[in-house]
Amino acid sequence: DQQRNCLYVADYSNHKIRKIDLNNSNTVDQQRNCLYVADYSNHKIRKIDLNNSNTVSTIAGSSQGFEDGTSNQSKFSGPMGLTLDQQRNCLYVADYSNHKIRKIDLNNS
């Protein structure tokens, strides 16, 4: 909803429609005009371009497991939470099943 600057998401497992306020989200990158999302079931971190295209791309995660590396080499196991540090230009990920906090350098993704 461009007038309200929000995004509506279907929460399949909880049978709800969620509203994300893009003005107050800690996963919205104002510089790149995008939203970062943890894709738990597919073990990937996604980026949604909030410009007119709304393109979804994968910035990290190739398959389930644990491995550091480039975006197409890294592996996650159930990433759940994200927070964006715009000063350090990085994204922190709660990698649930690996019991780790992971860092993604957005300069290299």
C-alpha positions in Angstrom: 0.0 0.0 0.0 2.0 3.0 -1.3 -0.3 5.6 0.3 0.2 4.1 3.8 3.8 2.9 3.1 3.0 -0.6 4.4 3.2 -4.1 3.1 0.6 -6.9 3.7 1.9 -10.5 4.1 -0.1 -13.7 4.2 1.1 -15.7 7.3 0.2 -19.1 6.1 0.9 -21.2 9.2 -0.8 -18.8 11.6 -3.8 -18.1 9.3 -3.4 -14.3 9.5 -2.7 -11.3 7.3 0.2 -9.3 8.7 0.9 -5.6 8.1 4.5 -4.4 8.0 4.9 -0.6 8.6 7.8 0.2 6.2 8.5 3.4 8.1 9.3 1.6 11.4 10.7 -1.8 10.3 14.2 -2.8 11.3 14.6 -4.7 8.1 13.9 -1.9 5.6 17.0 -0.5 4.0 16.1 3.1 3.2 19.3 3.6 1.2 18.6 0.7 -1.2 14.8 1.0 -0.9 14.3 -2.7 -0.1 13.0 -5.0 2.6 14.9 -8.1 3.9 13.0 -11.2 4.8 14.1 -14.5 6.4 12.6 -17.4 4.4 12.6 -20.0 7.2 11.4 -23.0 5.2 13.7 -22.5 2.2 16.7 -21.5 4.4 17.4 -18.3 2.5 17.5 -14.6 3.1 15.5 -12.6 0.5 15.5 -9.0 -0.6 12.3 -7.4 -1.9 13.0 -4.3 -4.1 10.4 -1.7 -2.9 10.7 0.3 -6.1 8.0 -0.2 -8.8 9.3 -3.7 -9.8 8.9 -5.4 -6.3 11.5 -7.9 -7.4 12.4 -10.7 -4.9 16.0 -12.0 -5.0 18.0 -14.2 -2.8 21.0 -12.5 -1.1 22.2 -15.5 1.0 21.5 -19.2 1.4 21.8 -22.0 -1.0 20.4 -25.0 0.9 19.9 -26.2 4.5 23.0 -26.6 6.6 25.7 -24.4 8.1 28.4 -22.7 5.9 29.8 -19.3 5.7 30.6 -17.9 2.3 29.3 -15.9 -0.6 25.6 -15.5 -1.2 25.3 -18.7 -3.3 27.6 -20.8 -1.1 26.3 -19.9 2.4 23.9 -22.2 4.1 21.3 -21.6 6.8 19.0 -23.8 8.8 15.7 -22.1 9.6 16.6 -18.4 9.6 14.0 -16.6 11.6 14.9 -13.1 12.8 16.6 -10.2 11.1 17.9 -6.8 12.0 19.6 -4.3 9.8 22.6 -2.2 10.9 22.7 0.6 8.4 25.7 2.2 9.9 27.8 -0.9 9.4 25.9 -1.9 6.3 25.2 -5.4 7.5 22.3 -7.6 8.3 22.2 -9.9 11.4 20.3 -13.2 11.1 19.1 -15.5 13.8 19.9 -18.9 12.3 17.5 -20.9 14.5 18.4 -24.5 13.9 22.1 -23.8 13.9 21.8 -21.8 17.2 23.9 -19.0 15.7 23.7 -15.3 15.0 25.0 -14.7 11.5 26.2 -11.5 9.8 25.7 -10.7 6.2 27.9 -7.9 4.8 25.6 -6.0 2.4 28.6 -4.5 0.5 29.4 -8.1 -0.7 25.9 -9.6 -1.3 
